[in-house]
Amino acid sequence: MQQDSRATRQSSTKWALAGLSLTMLMPSLATSTANVALPSLAKTFAVSFQAAQWIVLAYLLTVTALVVVAGRVGDIIGRRPLLLAGTTVFAGGSLLCSLAPSFELLIVARVVQGSGAAVMMALTMGLVSTVVPAERTGRAMGLLGAMSAVGTTLGPALGGVLIAWAGGTSIFLVNLPLAALALGIVFRTLPQDPQRDGDRSPHIDLAGMSLLAAALIGFTLALTRGRGEFDLASVVILVTAIIAGALFVVVEARAPSPLIRLDMLRNRGLVAGLATSAIVSTVMMSTLIVGPFYLALAVRLDPASAGLVLAIGPLVAAMVSVPAGRVVDGIGTERAALGGLGSMAAGAAALSIVTPASGVAGYLVPIVVMTSGYALFQAANNTAVMANASLTERGVVSGMLNLSRNLGLVTGASAMGAVFAWGTGSADIVSAEPQVLAAGMHATFAAAALLVGMSLVMAIRAPRGDPQPSPLENAS
């Protein structure tokens, strides 16, 4: 009987992880498929390329603004029911995107879709502790990282097929069967939220949520609209974001039930985990910004070959993430994180000296080293941060982790793009000579190596806390 019960629990755990994996896959898939569909959607709705970029930007801004809020709301009302609601909203937004009769309504639908995606991203990692025991958390985090990378990898290929077959808006329909499957699995297999003591407050910090959303939207918009070159409007938006952030701190210090308890930021381990997550995401974004230009204009690859080479990085991350989780469980989060950061530093340093004469191999080998290290670091860092989060705050901490990653990606797209442009010293990058492009890449990845070095120092100096017990451990 005990063996049958154990087998049933293991089967239920696997299915629950499958459901959580789908909720991690869909937000990244929704981003990468939209990227590849921009030319088709711009033609369908007869808008400029600059306007079409809002199809991606509206989604990104919404996720960035709401991901921490979603985590906190999950802590208050329950993560399981909110995840089900968020996945339903995501599916509804996807359907609205596919049916949108105008460009303006498509942008509104992308905001709806991004709202659901923010909930899914914020709560998925927080729910892992209710499904797997602490000694297997690293593997579960590795699996979630793999699914996110799979979504990024599949998006361009899947989007291309759908666009050729049924038009640009068809890319949004692929989310509907995935969402339906995820909803069915999560509803049937994910355990109810564990009961907590009387610290559960029904109060939702609306003022804090509004100020944090304003600060994050302003920061993201200021960095993305100017592509690394600040005009007066970007400066005004950034200053407004800083003011909103300062007001957020003041409000949180006085709120009876704050969105983010300020004393959480005194936890040096948490702050180090969030900061290193943002930094390494900034570094990894540089590969997506610089790589296409270097491969197409310096190595002289045709678009199809360049696209194939660029897909190898996310593919490696997807393949390495699950084994990386096992490594984390085996050697511990601290050594795994340091190993991952060391690999990233080595890869970035190699890219800072590579020449076009080395061809695809000279670029690809360091990229494989970097993405492998990134997968190992992410599994270790996510495991460490979530393990040391209290039971009542795992939703908001998960949201903060996703926020740090998003802000890193946004900062990387702007700041590292600016470093690349500065390194080339050319006003016209598209027609620049291979040596000029190589100089820009050398500057970019020298900066990236320095950033990863900073992360190594932070990781070494970060204090280690005692992991909070999971509900499964308490139950045993």
Secondary structure, 3 states (H helix, E strand, C coil): CHHHHHHHHHHHHHHHHHHHHHHHHHHHHHHHHHHHHHHHHHHHCCCCHHHHCHHHHHHHHHHHHHHHHHHHHHHHHCHHHHHHHHHHHHHHHHHHHHHCCCHHHHHHHHHHHHHHHHHHHHHHHHHHHHCCCHHHHHHHHHHHHHHHHHHHHHHHHHHHHHHHHHCHHHHHCCHHHHHHHHHHHHHHHCCCCCCCCCCCCCCCCHHHHHHHHHHHHHHHHHHHHCCCCCCHHHHHHHHHHHHHHHHHHHHHHHCCCCCCCHHHHHCHHHHHHHHHHHHHHHHHHHHHHHHHHHHHHHCCCCHHHHHHHHHHHHHHHHHHHHHHHHHHHHHCHHHHHHHHHHHHHHHHHHHCCCCHHHHHHHHHHHHHHHHHHHHHHHHHHHHHHHHCCCHHHHHHHHHHHHHHHHHHHHHHHHHHHHHHHHHHCCCCHHHCCHHHHHHHHHHHHHHHHHHHHHHHHHHHHCCCCCCCCCHHHHHC
